[in-house]
Amino acid sequence: MTACGKATPLETAALRPCVGCGLVLRETGGTPPPELSASAACFDRYGELLSRSYSLETYRPVH
């Protein structure tokens, strides 16, 4: 919610399952990657997790 009590676009976005894995996320309005069968929201989440994994020192030996 914004300071004036209105819902933000993300809060009003529809929940949709990913066509690849079935994870249900809010639509981001982005474009899904053409070479993968994934929703844009799922691919965004994957990028966030990948970035976090590479930034944590304890996970560096894994990569």
LUMLUMDREN-2810 file (N, C-alpha, C; in Angstrom, 1 decimal):
<atoms>
<atom><aa>M</aa><ch>A</ch><at>N</at><xx>0.8</xx><yy>-1.2</yy><zz>0.0</zz></atom>
<atom><aa>M</aa><ch>A</ch><at>CA</at><xx>0.0</xx><yy>0.0</yy><zz>0.0</zz></atom>
<atom><aa>M</aa><ch>A</ch><at>C</at><xx>0.9</xx><yy>1.2</yy><zz>0.0</zz></atom>
<atom><aa>T</aa><ch>A</ch><at>N</at><xx>0.4</xx><yy>2.2</yy><zz>-0.7</zz></atom>
<atom><aa>T</aa><ch>A</ch><at>CA</at><xx>1.1</xx><yy>3.5</yy><zz>-0.7</zz></atom>
<atom><aa>T</aa><ch>A</ch><at>C</at><xx>0.7</xx><yy>4.3</yy><zz>0.6</zz></atom>
<atom><aa>A</aa><ch>A</ch><at>N</at><xx>1.4</xx><yy>5.4</yy><zz>0.8</zz></atom>
<atom><aa>A</aa><ch>A</ch><at>CA</at><xx>1.1</xx><yy>6.3</yy><zz>2.0</zz></atom>
<atom><aa>A</aa><ch>A</ch><at>C</at><xx>-0.4</xx><yy>6.8</yy><zz>2.0</zz></atom>
<atom><aa>C</aa><ch>A</ch><at>N</at><xx>-1.0</xx><yy>6.9</yy><zz>0.8</zz></atom>
<atom><aa>C</aa><ch>A</ch><at>CA</at><xx>-2.3</xx><yy>7.4</yy><zz>0.8</zz></atom>
<atom><aa>C</aa><ch>A</ch><at>C</at><xx>-3.4</xx><yy>6.3</yy><zz>0.8</zz></atom>
<atom><aa>G</aa><ch>A</ch><at>N</at><xx>-2.9</xx><yy>5.0</yy><zz>1.0</zz></atom>
<atom><aa>G</aa><ch>A</ch><at>CA</at><xx>-3.8</xx><yy>3.9</yy><zz>1.2</zz></atom>
<atom><aa>G</aa><ch>A</ch><at>C</at><xx>-4.2</xx><yy>3.2</yy><zz>-0.1</zz></atom>
<atom><aa>K</aa><ch>A</ch><at>N</at><xx>-3.6</xx><yy>3.5</yy><zz>-1.2</zz></atom>
<atom><aa>K</aa><ch>A</ch><at>CA</at><xx>-3.9</xx><yy>2.9</yy><zz>-2.5</zz></atom>
<atom><aa>K</aa><ch>A</ch><at>C</at><xx>-3.0</xx><yy>1.7</yy><zz>-2.7</zz></atom>
<atom><aa>A</aa><ch>A</ch><at>N</at><xx>-3.5</xx><yy>0.7</yy><zz>-3.3</zz></atom>
<atom><aa>A</aa><ch>A</ch><at>CA</at><xx>-2.7</xx><yy>-0.5</yy><zz>-3.6</zz></atom>
<atom><aa>A</aa><ch>A</ch><at>C</at><xx>-1.7</xx><yy>-0.2</yy><zz>-4.7</zz></atom>
<atom><aa>T</aa><ch>A</ch><at>N</at><xx>-0.5</xx><yy>-0.8</yy><zz>-4.6</zz></atom>
<atom><aa>T</aa><ch>A</ch><at>CA</at><xx>0.5</xx><yy>-0.6</yy><zz>-5.6</zz></atom>
<atom><aa>T</aa><ch>A</ch><at>C</at><xx>0.2</xx><yy>-1.6</yy><zz>-6.8</zz></atom>
<atom><aa>P</aa><ch>A</ch><at>N</at><xx>0.7</xx><yy>-1.4</yy><zz>-8.0</zz></atom>
<atom><aa>P</aa><ch>A</ch><at>CA</at><xx>0.5</xx><yy>-2.3</yy><zz>-9.1</zz></atom>
<atom><aa>P</aa><ch>A</ch><at>C</at><xx>0.9</xx><yy>-3.8</yy><zz>-8.8</zz></atom>
<atom><aa>L</aa><ch>A</ch><at>N</at><xx>1.9</xx><yy>-4.0</yy><zz>-8.0</zz></atom>
<atom><aa>L</aa><ch>A</ch><at>CA</at><xx>2.3</xx><yy>-5.3</yy><zz>-7.7</zz></atom>
<atom><aa>L</aa><ch>A</ch><at>C</at><xx>1.3</xx><yy>-6.0</yy><zz>-6.8</zz></atom>
<atom><aa>E</aa><ch>A</ch><at>N</at><xx>0.7</xx><yy>-5.3</yy><zz>-5.9</zz></atom>
<atom><aa>E</aa><ch>A</ch><at>CA</at><xx>-0.3</xx><yy>-5.8</yy><zz>-5.0</zz></atom>
<atom><aa>E</aa><ch>A</ch><at>C</at><xx>-1.6</xx><yy>-6.2</yy><zz>-5.7</zz></atom>
<atom><aa>T</aa><ch>A</ch><at>N</at><xx>-1.8</xx><yy>-5.6</yy><zz>-6.8</zz></atom>
<atom><aa>T</aa><ch>A</ch><at>CA</at><xx>-3.1</xx><yy>-5.9</yy><zz>-7.5</zz></atom>
<atom><aa>T</aa><ch>A</ch><at>C</at><xx>-2.8</xx><yy>-6.8</yy><zz>-8.7</zz></atom>
<atom><aa>A</aa><ch>A</ch><at>N</at><xx>-1.6</xx><yy>-7.2</yy><zz>-9.0</zz></atom>
<atom><aa>A</aa><ch>A</ch><at>CA</at><xx>-1.2</xx><yy>-8.1</yy><zz>-10.1</zz></atom>
<atom><aa>A</aa><ch>A</ch><at>C</at><xx>-1.8</xx><yy>-9.5</yy><zz>-9.8</zz></atom>
<atom><aa>A</aa><ch>A</ch><at>N</at><xx>-2.2</xx><yy>-10.1</yy><zz>-10.9</zz></atom>
<atom><aa>A</aa><ch>A</ch><at>CA</at><xx>-2.8</xx><yy>-11.5</yy><zz>-10.7</zz></atom>
<atom><aa>A</aa><ch>A</ch><at>C</at><xx>-1.8</xx><yy>-12.5</yy><zz>-10.4</zz></atom>
<atom><aa>L</aa><ch>A</ch><at>N</at><xx>-2.2</xx><yy>-13.5</yy><zz>-9.7</zz></atom>
<atom><aa>L</aa><ch>A</ch><at>CA</at><xx>-1.3</xx><yy>-14.7</yy><zz>-9.4</zz></atom>
<atom><aa>L</aa><ch>A</ch><at>C</at><xx>-1.5</xx><yy>-15.6</yy><zz>-10.6</zz></atom>
<atom><aa>R</aa><ch>A</ch><at>N</at><xx>-0.3</xx><yy>-16.1</yy><zz>-11.1</zz></atom>
<atom><aa>R</aa><ch>A</ch><at>CA</at><xx>-0.4</xx><yy>-17.1</yy><zz>-12.2</zz></atom>
<atom><aa>R</aa><ch>A</ch><at>C</at><xx>0.7</xx><yy>-18.1</yy><zz>-12.0</zz></atom>
<atom><aa>P</aa><ch>A</ch><at>N</at><xx>0.4</xx><yy>-19.4</yy><zz>-12.3</zz></atom>
<atom><aa>P</aa><ch>A</ch><at>CA</at><xx>1.4</xx><yy>-20.4</yy><zz>-12.2</zz></atom>
<atom><aa>P</aa><ch>A</ch><at>C</at><xx>2.4</xx><yy>-20.3</yy><zz>-13.4</zz></atom>
<atom><aa>C</aa><ch>A</ch><at>N</at><xx>3.7</xx><yy>-20.7</yy><zz>-13.1</zz></atom>
<atom><aa>C</aa><ch>A</ch><at>CA</at><xx>4.7</xx><yy>-20.7</yy><zz>-14.1</zz></atom>
<atom><aa>C</aa><ch>A</ch><at>C</at><xx>4.4</xx><yy>-21.9</yy><zz>-15.0</zz></atom>
<atom><aa>V</aa><ch>A</ch><at>N</at><xx>4.5</xx><yy>-21.7</yy><zz>-16.3</zz></atom>
<atom><aa>V</aa><ch>A</ch><at>CA</at><xx>4.2</xx><yy>-22.8</yy><zz>-17.3</zz></atom>
<atom><aa>V</aa><ch>A</ch><at>C</at><xx>5.3</xx><yy>-23.9</yy><zz>-17.2</zz></atom>
<atom><aa>G</aa><ch>A</ch><at>N</at><xx>6.5</xx><yy>-23.6</yy><zz>-16.7</zz></atom>
<atom><aa>G</aa><ch>A</ch><at>CA</at><xx>7.6</xx><yy>-24.6</yy><zz>-16.6</zz></atom>
<atom><aa>G</aa><ch>A</ch><at>C</at><xx>7.5</xx><yy>-25.4</yy><zz>-15.4</zz></atom>
<atom><aa>C</aa><ch>A</ch><at>N</at><xx>7.4</xx><yy>-24.8</yy><zz>-14.2</zz></atom>
<atom><aa>C</aa><ch>A</ch><at>CA</at><xx>7.5</xx><yy>-25.5</yy><zz>-12.9</zz></atom>
<atom><aa>C</aa><ch>A</ch><at>C</at><xx>6.3</xx><yy>-25.5</yy><zz>-12.1</zz></atom>
<atom><aa>G</aa><ch>A</ch><at>N</at><xx>5.3</xx><yy>-24.6</yy><zz>-12.4</zz></atom>
<atom><aa>G</aa><ch>A</ch><at>CA</at><xx>4.1</xx><yy>-24.5</yy><zz>-11.7</zz></atom>
<atom><aa>G</aa><ch>A</ch><at>C</at><xx>4.1</xx><yy>-23.6</yy><zz>-10.4</zz></atom>
<atom><aa>L</aa><ch>A</ch><at>N</at><xx>5.2</xx><yy>-23.0</yy><zz>-10.1</zz></atom>
<atom><aa>L</aa><ch>A</ch><at>CA</at><xx>5.3</xx><yy>-22.1</yy><zz>-9.0</zz></atom>
<atom><aa>L</aa><ch>A</ch><at>C</at><xx>4.3</xx><yy>-20.9</yy><zz>-9.2</zz></atom>
<atom><aa>V</aa><ch>A</ch><at>N</at><xx>3.5</xx><yy>-20.6</yy><zz>-8.3</zz></atom>
<atom><aa>V</aa><ch>A</ch><at>CA</at><xx>2.5</xx><yy>-19.5</yy><zz>-8.4</zz></atom>
<atom><aa>V</aa><ch>A</ch><at>C</at><xx>3.1</xx><yy>-18.2</yy><zz>-7.9</zz></atom>
<atom><aa>L</aa><ch>A</ch><at>N</at><xx>3.2</xx><yy>-17.2</yy><zz>-8.8</zz></atom>
<atom><aa>L</aa><ch>A</ch><at>CA</at><xx>3.8</xx><yy>-15.9</yy><zz>-8.4</zz></atom>
<atom><aa>L</aa><ch>A</ch><at>C</at><xx>2.9</xx><yy>-14.8</yy><zz>-9.0</zz></atom>
<atom><aa>R</aa><ch>A</ch><at>N</at><xx>3.1</xx><yy>-13.6</yy><zz>-8.5</zz></atom>
<atom><aa>R</aa><ch>A</ch><at>CA</at><xx>2.4</xx><yy>-12.4</yy><zz>-9.1</zz></atom>
<atom><aa>R</aa><ch>A</ch><at>C</at><xx>3.0</xx><yy>-12.1</yy><zz>-10.4</zz></atom>
<atom><aa>E</aa><ch>A</ch><at>N</at><xx>2.2</xx><yy>-11.8</yy><zz>-11.4</zz></atom>
<atom><aa>E</aa><ch>A</ch><at>CA</at><xx>2.7</xx><yy>-11.3</yy><zz>-12.7</zz></atom>
<atom><aa>E</aa><ch>A</ch><at>C</at><xx>3.5</xx><yy>-10.1</yy><zz>-12.5</zz></atom>
<atom><aa>T</aa><ch>A</ch><at>N</at><xx>4.6</xx><yy>-10.0</yy><zz>-13.2</zz></atom>
<atom><aa>T</aa><ch>A</ch><at>CA</at><xx>5.5</xx><yy>-8.9</yy><zz>-13.1</zz></atom>
<atom><aa>T</aa><ch>A</ch><at>C</at><xx>5.3</xx><yy>-7.9</yy><zz>-14.3</zz></atom>
<atom><aa>G</aa><ch>A</ch><at>N</at><xx>4.7</xx><yy>-8.3</yy><zz>-15.3</zz></atom>
<atom><aa>G</aa><ch>A</ch><at>CA</at><xx>4.5</xx><yy>-7.5</yy><zz>-16.5</zz></atom>
<atom><aa>G</aa><ch>A</ch><at>C</at><xx>5.7</xx><yy>-7.6</yy><zz>-17.4</zz></atom>
<atom><aa>G</aa><ch>A</ch><at>N</at><xx>6.7</xx><yy>-8.4</yy><zz>-17.1</zz></atom>
<atom><aa>G</aa><ch>A</ch><at>CA</at><xx>7.9</xx><yy>-8.6</yy><zz>-17.9</zz></atom>
<atom><aa>G</aa><ch>A</ch><at>C</at><xx>7.6</xx><yy>-9.6</yy><zz>-19.0</zz></atom>
<atom><aa>T</aa><ch>A</ch><at>N</at><xx>8.6</xx><yy>-9.7</yy><zz>-19.8</zz></atom>
<atom><aa>T</aa><ch>A</ch><at>CA</at><xx>8.5</xx><yy>-10.7</yy><zz>-20.9</zz></atom>
<atom><aa>T</aa><ch>A</ch><at>C</at><xx>9.2</xx><yy>-12.0</yy><zz>-20.5</zz></atom>
<atom><aa>P</aa><ch>A</ch><at>N</at><xx>8.6</xx><yy>-13.1</yy><zz>-20.7</zz></atom>
<atom><aa>P</aa><ch>A</ch><at>CA</at><xx>9.2</xx><yy>-14.4</yy><zz>-20.4</zz></atom>
<atom><aa>P</aa><ch>A</ch><at>C</at><xx>10.4</xx><yy>-14.7</yy><zz>-21.4</zz></atom>
<atom><aa>P</aa><ch>A</ch><at>N</at><xx>11.4</xx><yy>-15.4</yy><zz>-20.9</zz></atom>
<atom><aa>P</aa><ch>A</ch><at>CA</at><xx>12.5</xx><yy>-15.7</yy><zz>-21.8</zz></atom>
<atom><aa>P</aa><ch>A</ch><at>C</at><xx>12.0</xx><yy>-16.6</yy><zz>-22.9</zz></atom>
<atom><aa>P</aa><ch>A</ch><at>N</at><xx>12.3</xx><yy>-16.2</yy><zz>-24.2</zz></atom>
<atom><aa>P</aa><ch>A</ch><at>CA</at><xx>11.8</xx><yy>-17.0</yy><zz>-25.3</zz></atom>
<atom><aa>P</aa><ch>A</ch><at>C</at><xx>12.4</xx><yy>-18.4</yy><zz>-25.4</zz></atom>
<atom><aa>E</aa><ch>A</ch><at>N</at><xx>13.7</xx><yy>-18.6</yy><zz>-24.9</zz></atom>
<atom><aa>E</aa><ch>A</ch><at>CA</at><xx>14.3</xx><yy>-19.9</yy><zz>-25.0</zz></atom>
<atom><aa>E</aa><ch>A</ch><at>C</at><xx>13.9</xx><yy>-20.9</yy><zz>-23.9</zz></atom>
<atom><aa>L</aa><ch>A</ch><at>N</at><xx>13.2</xx><yy>-20.4</yy><zz>-22.9</zz></atom>
<atom><aa>L</aa><ch>A</ch><at>CA</at><xx>12.9</xx><yy>-21.3</yy><zz>-21.8</zz></atom>
<atom><aa>L</aa><ch>A</ch><at>C</at><xx>11.3</xx><yy>-21.3</yy><zz>-21.6</zz></atom>
<atom><aa>S</aa><ch>A</ch><at>N</at><xx>10.8</xx><yy>-22.4</yy><zz>-21.1</zz></atom>
<atom><aa>S</aa><ch>A</ch><at>CA</at><xx>9.4</xx><yy>-22.4</yy><zz>-20.8</zz></atom>
<atom><aa>S</aa><ch>A</ch><at>C</at><xx>9.2</xx><yy>-22.0</yy><zz>-19.3</zz></atom>
<atom><aa>A</aa><ch>A</ch><at>N</at><xx>9.3</xx><yy>-20.7</yy><zz>-19.1</zz></atom>
<atom><aa>A</aa><ch>A</ch><at>CA</at><xx>9.1</xx><yy>-20.2</yy><zz>-17.8</zz></atom>
<atom><aa>A</aa><ch>A</ch><at>C</at><xx>8.4</xx><yy>-18.9</yy><zz>-17.9</zz></atom>
<atom><aa>S</aa><ch>A</ch><at>N</at><xx>7.7</xx><yy>-18.5</yy><zz>-16.8</zz></atom>
<atom><aa>S</aa><ch>A</ch><at>CA</at><xx>7.0</xx><yy>-17.3</yy><zz>-16.8</zz></atom>
<atom><aa>S</aa><ch>A</ch><at>C</at><xx>8.0</xx><yy>-16.2</yy><zz>-16.5</zz></atom>
<atom><aa>A</aa><ch>A</ch><at>N</at><xx>7.7</xx><yy>-14.9</yy><zz>-16.8</zz></atom>
<atom><aa>A</aa><ch>A</ch><at>CA</at><xx>8.6</xx><yy>-13.8</yy><zz>-16.5</zz></atom>
<atom><aa>A</aa><ch>A</ch><at>C</at><xx>8.8</xx><yy>-13.7</yy><zz>-15.0</zz></atom>
<atom><aa>A</aa><ch>A</ch><at>N</at><xx>7.8</xx><yy>-13.9</yy><zz>-14.2</zz></atom>
<atom><aa>A</aa><ch>A</ch><at>CA</at><xx>7.9</xx><yy>-13.8</yy><zz>-12.7</zz></atom>
<atom><aa>A</aa><ch>A</ch><at>C</at><xx>8.9</xx><yy>-14.9</yy><zz>-12.2</zz></atom>
<atom><aa>C</aa><ch>A</ch><at>N</at><xx>8.7</xx><yy>-16.1</yy><zz>-12.7</zz></atom>
<atom><aa>C</aa><ch>A</ch><at>CA</at><xx>9.6</xx><yy>-17.2</yy><zz>-12.3</zz></atom>
<atom><aa>C</aa><ch>A</ch><at>C</at><xx>11.0</xx><yy>-17.0</yy><zz>-12.7</zz></atom>
<atom><aa>F</aa><ch>A</ch><at>N</at><xx>11.2</xx><yy>-16.5</yy><zz>-13.9</zz></atom>
<atom><aa>F</aa><ch>A</ch><at>CA</at><xx>12.6</xx><yy>-16.2</yy><zz>-14.3</zz></atom>
<atom><aa>F</aa><ch>A</ch><at>C</at><xx>13.2</xx><yy>-15.1</yy><zz>-13.5</zz></atom>
<atom><aa>D</aa><ch>A</ch><at>N</at><xx>12.4</xx><yy>-14.1</yy><zz>-13.1</zz></atom>
<atom><aa>D</aa><ch>A</ch><at>CA</at><xx>12.9</xx><yy>-13.0</yy><zz>-12.3</zz></atom>
<atom><aa>D</aa><ch>A</ch><at>C</at><xx>13.3</xx><yy>-13.6</yy><zz>-10.9</zz></atom>
<atom><aa>R</aa><ch>A</ch><at>N</at><xx>12.5</xx><yy>-14.4</yy><zz>-10.4</zz></atom>
<atom><aa>R</aa><ch>A</ch><at>CA</at><xx>12.8</xx><yy>-15.1</yy><zz>-9.1</zz></atom>
<atom><aa>R</aa><ch>A</ch><at>C</at><xx>14.1</xx><yy>-15.9</yy><zz>-9.2</zz></atom>
<atom><aa>Y</aa><ch>A</ch><at>N</at><xx>14.3</xx><yy>-16.6</yy><zz>-10.3</zz></atom>
<atom><aa>Y</aa><ch>A</ch><at>CA</at><xx>15.5</xx><yy>-17.4</yy><zz>-10.5</zz></atom>
<atom><aa>Y</aa><ch>A</ch><at>C</at><xx>16.7</xx><yy>-16.5</yy><zz>-10.5</zz></atom>
<atom><aa>G</aa><ch>A</ch><at>N</at><xx>16.6</xx><yy>-15.4</yy><zz>-11.2</zz></atom>
<atom><aa>G</aa><ch>A</ch><at>CA</at><xx>17.7</xx><yy>-14.4</yy><zz>-11.2</zz></atom>
<atom><aa>G</aa><ch>A</ch><at>C</at><xx>18.1</xx><yy>-13.9</yy><zz>-9.8</zz></atom>
<atom><aa>E</aa><ch>A</ch><at>N</at><xx>17.1</xx><yy>-13.6</yy><zz>-9.0</zz></atom>
<atom><aa>E</aa><ch>A</ch><at>CA</at><xx>17.3</xx><yy>-13.1</yy><zz>-7.6</zz></atom>
<atom><aa>E</aa><ch>A</ch><at>C</at><xx>18.0</xx><yy>-14.2</yy><zz>-6.8</zz></atom>
<atom><aa>L</aa><ch>A</ch><at>N</at><xx>17.6</xx><yy>-15.4</yy><zz>-6.9</zz></atom>
<atom><aa>L</aa><ch>A</ch><at>CA</at><xx>18.2</xx><yy>-16.5</yy><zz>-6.2</zz></atom>
<atom><aa>L</aa><ch>A</ch><at>C</at><xx>19.6</xx><yy>-16.8</yy><zz>-6.7</zz></atom>
<atom><aa>L</aa><ch>A</ch><at>N</at><xx>19.8</xx><yy>-16.8</yy><zz>-8.0</zz></atom>
<atom><aa>L</aa><ch>A</ch><at>CA</at><xx>21.2</xx><yy>-17.0</yy><zz>-8.5</zz></atom>
<atom><aa>L</aa><ch>A</ch><at>C</at><xx>22.1</xx><yy>-15.9</yy><zz>-8.0</zz></atom>
<atom><aa>S</aa><ch>A</ch><at>N</at><xx>21.7</xx><yy>-14.7</yy><zz>-8.1</zz></atom>
<atom><aa>S</aa><ch>A</ch><at>CA</at><xx>22.5</xx><yy>-13.5</yy><zz>-7.6</zz></atom>
<atom><aa>S</aa><ch>A</ch><at>C</at><xx>22.9</xx><yy>-13.7</yy><zz>-6.1</zz></atom>
<atom><aa>R</aa><ch>A</ch><at>N</at><xx>21.9</xx><yy>-14.1</yy><zz>-5.3</zz></atom>
<atom><aa>R</aa><ch>A</ch><at>CA</at><xx>22.1</xx><yy>-14.3</yy><zz>-3.9</zz></atom>
<atom><aa>R</aa><ch>A</ch><at>C</at><xx>23.1</xx><yy>-15.4</yy><zz>-3.7</zz></atom>
<atom><aa>S</aa><ch>A</ch><at>N</at><xx>23.0</xx><yy>-16.5</yy><zz>-4.4</zz></atom>
<atom><aa>S</aa><ch>A</ch><at>CA</at><xx>23.8</xx><yy>-17.7</yy><zz>-4.3</zz></atom>
<atom><aa>S</aa><ch>A</ch><at>C</at><xx>25.3</xx><yy>-17.3</yy><zz>-4.6</zz></atom>
<atom><aa>Y</aa><ch>A</ch><at>N</at><xx>25.5</xx><yy>-16.5</yy><zz>-5.6</zz></atom>
<atom><aa>Y</aa><ch>A</ch><at>CA</at><xx>26.9</xx><yy>-16.1</yy><zz>-6.0</zz></atom>
<atom><aa>Y</aa><ch>A</ch><at>C</at><xx>27.4</xx><yy>-15.1</yy><zz>-5.1</zz></atom>
<atom><aa>S</aa><ch>A</ch><at>N</at><xx>26.6</xx><yy>-14.3</yy><zz>-4.4</zz></atom>
<atom><aa>S</aa><ch>A</ch><at>CA</at><xx>27.1</xx><yy>-13.3</yy><zz>-3.5</zz></atom>
<atom><aa>S</aa><ch>A</ch><at>C</at><xx>27.5</xx><yy>-13.8</yy><zz>-2.1</zz></atom>
<atom><aa>L</aa><ch>A</ch><at>N</at><xx>27.0</xx><yy>-15.0</yy><zz>-1.7</zz></atom>
<atom><aa>L</aa><ch>A</ch><at>CA</at><xx>27.3</xx><yy>-15.5</yy><zz>-0.4</zz></atom>
<atom><aa>L</aa><ch>A</ch><at>C</at><xx>28.6</xx><yy>-16.2</yy><zz>-0.4</zz></atom>
<atom><aa>E</aa><ch>A</ch><at>N</at><xx>29.5</xx><yy>-15.8</yy><zz>0.5</zz></atom>
<atom><aa>E</aa><ch>A</ch><at>CA</at><xx>30.8</xx><yy>-16.4</yy><zz>0.6</zz></atom>
<atom><aa>E</aa><ch>A</ch><at>C</at><xx>30.8</xx><yy>-17.8</yy><zz>0.9</zz></atom>
<atom><aa>T</aa><ch>A</ch><at>N</at><xx>29.9</xx><yy>-18.3</yy><zz>1.7</zz></atom>
<atom><aa>T</aa><ch>A</ch><at>CA</at><xx>29.8</xx><yy>-19.7</yy><zz>2.1</zz></atom>
<atom><aa>T</aa><ch>A</ch><at>C</at><xx>29.5</xx><yy>-20.6</yy><zz>0.9</zz></atom>
<atom><aa>Y</aa><ch>A</ch><at>N</at><xx>28.8</xx><yy>-20.1</yy><zz>-0.1</zz></atom>
<atom><aa>Y</aa><ch>A</ch><at>CA</at><xx>28.5</xx><yy>-20.9</yy><zz>-1.3</zz></atom>
<atom><aa>Y</aa><ch>A</ch><at>C</at><xx>29.5</xx><yy>-20.9</yy><zz>-2.4</zz></atom>
<atom><aa>R</aa><ch>A</ch><at>N</at><xx>30.6</xx><yy>-20.1</yy><zz>-2.2</zz></atom>
<atom><aa>R</aa><ch>A</ch><at>CA</at><xx>31.6</xx><yy>-20.0</yy><zz>-3.3</zz></atom>
<atom><aa>R</aa><ch>A</ch><at>C</at><xx>32.2</xx><yy>-21.3</yy><zz>-3.7</zz></atom>
<atom><aa>P</aa><ch>A</ch><at>N</at><xx>32.5</xx><yy>-22.2</yy><zz>-2.7</zz></atom>
<atom><aa>P</aa><ch>A</ch><at>CA</at><xx>33.1</xx><yy>-23.5</yy><zz>-3.1</zz></atom>
<atom><aa>P</aa><ch>A</ch><at>C</at><xx>32.2</xx><yy>-24.3</yy><zz>-4.0</zz></atom>
<atom><aa>V</aa><ch>A</ch><at>N</at><xx>30.9</xx><yy>-24.1</yy><zz>-3.9</zz></atom>
<atom><aa>V</aa><ch>A</ch><at>CA</at><xx>30.0</xx><yy>-24.9</yy><zz>-4.7</zz></atom>
<atom><aa>V</aa><ch>A</ch><at>C</at><xx>30.0</xx><yy>-24.5</yy><zz>-6.2</zz></atom>
<atom><aa>H</aa><ch>A</ch><at>N</at><xx>30.3</xx><yy>-23.2</yy><zz>-6.4</zz></atom>
<atom><aa>H</aa><ch>A</ch><at>CA</at><xx>30.4</xx><yy>-22.7</yy><zz>-7.8</zz></atom>
<atom><aa>H</aa><ch>A</ch><at>C</at><xx>31.8</xx><yy>-22.8</yy><zz>-8.3</zz></atom>
</atoms>
